[in-house]
């Protein structure tokens, strides 16, 4: 029910965003609801300070082998969706890797606690349905800051909902499914702490996170080799300005 509500909310935001045009000529066209997004960003910062970061710190006190085992289990549950999305993108070798990773880690690796597949040279090939849609030429949709979740574009988070319908995730009971999401959230928050100083030292932390999200999203869509982005009119003006001093 929560996933369906989230999808409907994303679609509603997409429609409302696409039907409006910002008056600010310097507004980022990828972020047509920036005012709302910034309000949610402020809310998320307060939520992080009050709940998420303290919880992540407590989670971080679990010995690294224990946390690694939890991460491995969570990652292993996603392998079937990686398989499907690799097939849909025509990456059949990578799909084979996902198949063998799930088979080996679910058996020899004791339900994924141990990443035996990586130890024998079968590396993970994660692909989401959002990335599949992007590879098919589907537009990203507007940038959205979700309460308690963070930055996304419509096809990214909507794709996660589709990925949640695959075996074995779709067969998890509510408690196990919730625990999986909690582990992912806390583990991600711990790893993001390394970037916290960069964000806090930036002139505009909201814009910093937005650019970091789009850079990461493009890297995922293009498997770490994104094409050069087209120059904007502002970039051309900057070049003309600096050319005066050559």
VMD Tcl script that draws the C-alpha trace (Angstrom):
set ca {
  {0.00 0.00 0.00}
  {2.82 2.41 0.90}
  {4.62 1.66 -2.36}
  {1.47 2.31 -4.38}
  {0.88 5.58 -2.56}
  {4.47 6.64 -3.25}
  {4.10 5.86 -6.94}
  {0.87 7.85 -7.15}
  {2.51 10.75 -5.34}
  {5.44 10.71 -7.76}
  {3.13 10.66 -10.76}
  {1.08 13.52 -9.33}
  {4.21 15.57 -8.75}
  {5.36 14.78 -12.27}
  {2.12 16.00 -13.80}
  {2.03 19.15 -11.70}
  {5.69 19.87 -12.37}
  {5.44 19.39 -16.10}
  {2.40 21.64 -16.25}
  {4.19 24.58 -14.62}
  {7.08 26.72 -15.72}
  {9.26 28.64 -13.27}
  {9.48 32.41 -13.63}
  {13.14 32.44 -12.60}
  {15.26 32.43 -15.79}
  {18.12 30.87 -13.82}
  {16.02 27.99 -12.48}
  {17.27 24.49 -13.18}
  {14.85 22.96 -15.71}
  {15.42 19.54 -14.15}
  {14.00 20.85 -10.87}
  {10.72 22.61 -11.72}
  {9.34 22.31 -8.18}
  {12.47 23.58 -6.46}
  {10.62 25.68 -3.88}
  {8.70 22.64 -2.61}
  {11.79 20.46 -2.86}
  {13.80 22.87 -0.72}
  {11.12 22.81 1.97}
  {11.24 19.01 2.00}
  {15.05 19.17 2.02}
  {14.93 21.28 5.20}
  {12.49 18.81 6.75}
  {14.76 15.87 5.83}
  {17.74 17.62 7.41}
  {15.86 17.96 10.68}
  {14.68 14.35 10.45}
  {18.22 13.19 9.83}
  {19.58 15.09 12.82}
  {16.85 13.86 15.14}
  {16.43 10.24 14.03}
  {18.37 8.86 11.06}
  {21.92 9.84 11.98}
  {21.64 8.74 15.65}
  {20.17 5.43 14.44}
  {22.98 5.05 11.88}
  {25.57 5.71 14.60}
  {24.01 2.98 16.74}
  {23.99 0.64 13.73}
  {27.64 1.48 13.13}
  {28.54 0.00 16.52}
  {27.74 -3.46 15.15}
  {31.09 -5.09 14.29}
  {31.98 -4.73 10.61}
  {31.64 -8.49 9.87}
  {28.06 -8.37 11.16}
  {27.19 -5.28 9.12}
  {28.84 -6.79 6.06}
  {26.74 -9.93 6.46}
  {23.55 -7.86 6.67}
  {24.56 -5.87 3.58}
  {25.27 -9.10 1.72}
  {21.84 -10.52 2.56}
  {20.12 -7.32 1.40}
  {22.17 -7.19 -1.81}
  {21.52 -10.86 -2.52}
  {17.76 -10.32 -2.34}
  {18.11 -7.84 -5.19}
  {19.98 -10.17 -7.56}
  {16.83 -11.55 -9.30}
  {15.75 -8.00 -10.17}
  {19.26 -7.30 -11.48}
  {18.93 -10.40 -13.66}
  {15.60 -9.26 -15.12}
  {16.80 -5.71 -15.79}
  {20.03 -6.89 -17.39}
  {17.98 -9.10 -19.73}
  {15.64 -6.20 -20.56}
  {18.70 -4.09 -21.42}
  {20.22 -6.84 -23.56}
  {23.12 -7.44 -21.15}
  {22.89 -11.21 -21.18}
  {26.38 -11.89 -19.81}
  {25.66 -9.60 -16.86}
  {22.30 -11.35 -16.40}
  {24.19 -14.64 -16.17}
  {26.41 -13.13 -13.48}
  {23.34 -12.11 -11.48}
  {21.88 -15.61 -11.84}
  {25.01 -17.32 -10.59}
  {25.54 -14.80 -7.82}
  {22.05 -15.44 -6.45}
  {22.39 -19.21 -6.82}
  {25.83 -19.44 -5.20}
  {25.30 -16.89 -2.43}
  {21.86 -18.25 -1.51}
  {23.26 -21.76 -1.08}
  {26.98 -21.86 -0.36}
  {26.80 -18.32 1.04}
  {24.07 -19.27 3.53}
  {21.18 -17.15 2.22}
  {23.59 -14.44 1.14}
  {25.36 -13.81 4.44}
  {28.66 -14.57 2.71}
  {29.45 -13.16 -0.73}
  {31.10 -16.30 -2.06}
  {30.40 -15.30 -5.67}
  {32.61 -12.21 -5.46}
  {35.40 -14.27 -3.91}
  {35.45 -16.54 -6.98}
  {35.36 -13.62 -9.41}
  {31.65 -13.19 -10.18}
  {31.13 -9.48 -9.60}
  {27.73 -7.85 -9.01}
  {25.99 -6.24 -11.99}
  {23.24 -4.14 -10.37}
  {20.58 -2.67 -12.67}
  {17.26 -1.15 -11.65}
  {14.04 -0.88 -13.65}
  {14.51 2.89 -13.60}
  {17.84 2.42 -15.39}
  {16.11 0.06 -17.81}
  {13.52 2.73 -18.62}
  {16.30 5.29 -19.12}
  {18.14 2.91 -21.46}
  {14.92 2.66 -23.50}
  {14.86 6.43 -23.88}
  {12.21 7.21 -21.27}
  {12.70 10.71 -19.87}
  {13.83 11.02 -16.25}
  {10.90 13.17 -15.22}
  {11.30 16.01 -12.73}
  {13.72 15.99 -9.83}
  {11.85 15.29 -6.59}
  {12.93 15.49 -2.96}
  {10.91 12.87 -1.10}
  {10.17 13.22 2.64}
  {12.35 10.89 4.67}
  {13.88 9.38 1.53}
  {15.79 12.06 -0.32}
  {16.49 13.00 -3.93}
  {15.24 11.13 -6.95}
  {13.74 11.49 -10.40}
  {10.39 9.95 -11.22}
  {11.62 6.93 -13.19}
  {14.29 6.11 -10.61}
  {12.03 5.72 -7.58}
  {9.10 4.38 -9.63}
  {11.48 1.76 -10.98}
  {12.31 0.69 -7.43}
  {8.64 -0.05 -6.90}
  {8.63 -2.36 -9.93}
  {11.81 -4.06 -8.71}
  {10.05 -4.79 -5.43}
  {7.56 -7.04 -7.22}
  {10.18 -9.66 -8.20}
  {10.99 -12.86 -6.33}
  {12.07 -13.17 -3.53}
  {11.38 -9.61 -2.37}
  {7.69 -9.87 -3.25}
  {7.37 -12.90 -0.94}
  {8.91 -11.29 2.13}
  {6.54 -10.66 5.01}
  {6.07 -7.12 6.28}
  {8.60 -7.38 9.10}
  {11.40 -8.81 6.97}
  {10.73 -6.36 4.16}
  {10.81 -3.44 6.60}
  {14.05 -4.72 8.16}
  {15.61 -4.90 4.70}
  {14.72 -1.26 4.01}
  {16.04 -0.19 7.42}
  {19.39 -1.93 6.85}
  {19.72 -0.29 3.43}
  {18.87 3.14 4.83}
  {21.24 2.93 7.81}
  {24.10 1.48 5.78}
  {23.68 4.17 3.12}
  {23.59 6.88 5.78}
  {26.86 5.66 7.30}
  {28.58 5.70 3.93}
  {27.23 9.16 3.10}
  {28.79 10.57 6.25}
  {32.08 10.74 4.35}
  {30.48 13.33 2.07}
  {28.88 15.28 4.90}
  {31.79 17.72 5.27}
  {31.77 18.50 1.54}
  {28.04 19.19 1.65}
  {28.26 21.39 4.74}
  {31.14 23.41 3.26}
  {29.33 24.04 -0.02}
  {27.69 27.41 -0.63}
  {24.32 25.73 -1.22}
  {24.00 22.22 0.21}
  {20.70 21.65 -1.61}
  {22.27 22.34 -5.02}
  {25.34 20.30 -4.07}
  {23.20 17.24 -3.32}
  {21.13 17.75 -6.49}
  {24.24 17.81 -8.68}
  {25.71 14.82 -6.86}
  {22.46 12.90 -7.40}
  {22.37 13.62 -11.15}
  {26.03 12.73 -11.54}
  {25.47 9.42 -9.75}
  {22.26 8.75 -11.70}
  {23.98 9.34 -15.07}
  {26.85 7.09 -14.02}
  {24.41 4.31 -13.21}
  {22.42 4.72 -16.42}
  {25.56 4.73 -18.60}
  {27.47 2.15 -16.53}
  {30.08 4.63 -15.38}
  {30.75 6.10 -18.82}
  {28.20 8.90 -19.40}
  {28.44 10.94 -22.59}
  {29.44 14.61 -22.33}
  {26.52 16.79 -21.36}
  {25.53 19.41 -23.95}
  {26.74 22.91 -23.18}
  {24.14 25.31 -21.91}
  {23.79 28.92 -22.98}
  {25.28 29.92 -19.63}
  {28.36 27.75 -20.30}
  {28.85 29.45 -23.68}
  {28.62 32.88 -22.07}
  {31.22 31.86 -19.50}
  {33.58 30.71 -22.25}
  {33.12 34.00 -24.13}
  {33.91 35.89 -20.93}
  {37.12 34.01 -20.20}
  {38.21 34.13 -23.86}
  {38.73 37.87 -23.37}
  {41.73 37.14 -21.16}
  {43.50 34.67 -23.48}
}
mol new
graphics top color blue
foreach p $ca { graphics top sphere $p radius 0.5 }
foreach p [lrange $ca 0 end-1] q [lrange $ca 1 end] { graphics top cylinder $p $q radius 0.2 }
display resetview
